[in-house]
Amino acid sequence: MIKKIGMILLLGLLLLLAACGTSDEEASGSLGVSEDEADHIVGVIQHVEHPSLDEATKGFKNALVDAGLKVYFEDENAQGDAKNNQSIADKFVGDNVDLIFANATPSAQSALNETTEIPIVFTSVTDPVGAGLVASMENPGGNVTGTSDSNPDAIPSTMQLIKDMGYENVGMVYNAGEQNSVTQIDQAKESAEELGLTVKEATVSTSADVKQAAESLVGSVDVFYIITDNTVVSSLESVIMVSESESLPLFVGELDSVKRGGFAAYGFSYYDIGYEAGEKAVQILKGEKTAGEIPATFPQNLVLEINEDAAANMGVELTDELKEKAKLVKTQQEE
């Protein structure tokens, strides 16, 4: 009898795992066909693994599948390493892929360094012009187009919220080697100066440096504000830990980071900007337009989200006014 029960439990476990596998595959957007069945091969470079970039990649893939294209996705993750980005891009050029999807600024720059002929579609790039990817947003030129993850109102709105809540000193941790981060820090400083706030910085080179950098600002800041810096966001839990232990509200640059435990953000859906990038790729793969003919675009639909759990953990009392202007969410536990 015990043996029979054990077999039933084992069978149930196997069925559960099979169901979970199907769900994960569907959720990841990995719906491409095999290489033998494909009409198009798309090389995917993602700079580092974290929820926002993961969502953007998912959106991109689903856009191509929804358009009815038979695509084989050659997936690669650079794990936050510039050399990996370059070697992956070089590999894709050697494989003569039909299109390169580059998720984040370092990946897009590496792809462009390797080819001016294969079409490149980027997403999660804060400043496409400043990064040297496109001549202009309206007329990219060359072989590159895509979607930015910078809504012009996001940083000023966040800084205004910080001021309205009575804070003055803003701690910002970022990787000075990321072009998108430098651009955002400059924007934050400009907004801070206009509002009479003070920005105090700590820089990192790797995700392993993030916790120590955050701790170095304790005592001199009232809040943390983590922009869409890939290095820091990939280790956001380190900043959350410091924020909670020191009762310092953590403002973040993306809605996915709010759901991970950040206090508040003005943001948008990374899935949406990935999907929009995919729609541009569809036009290219169908031969309707070249990459340089398709305008690069900024995200729309900026919303404010506040994490009620984070507010409690960081000692923030939510006023009725804040509750009315924001969408309230809870921390989503990783499965």
QUIDATA-V370572 format. One line per field, one symbol per residue. phi: phi as a letter, one per 30 degrees, with the letter a starting at -180 (. if undefined). A space follows every 50 residues. Layout:
phi: ???
//
This chain:
phi: .dddddddddddddddddddddddddddidcdcdddddcbccdcccdaca eddddddddedddddddidcbcccdbbdhicdddeddddddddddhddac cccjeedddddddcaccddbccbicdbedddidbdaddbdiicbalbdcb decddedddddedddjcbcccbcacddceddeddddddddddddcicccc cbcbcbddddddddddcdjcbcbcbcddddddddbdeddeddeddchcec dbcaddddddkddaacaaddeddddddddddeedddidbdedccedbcdc hdbccbcdddeddciccdddddddccdcbcdcddd
//
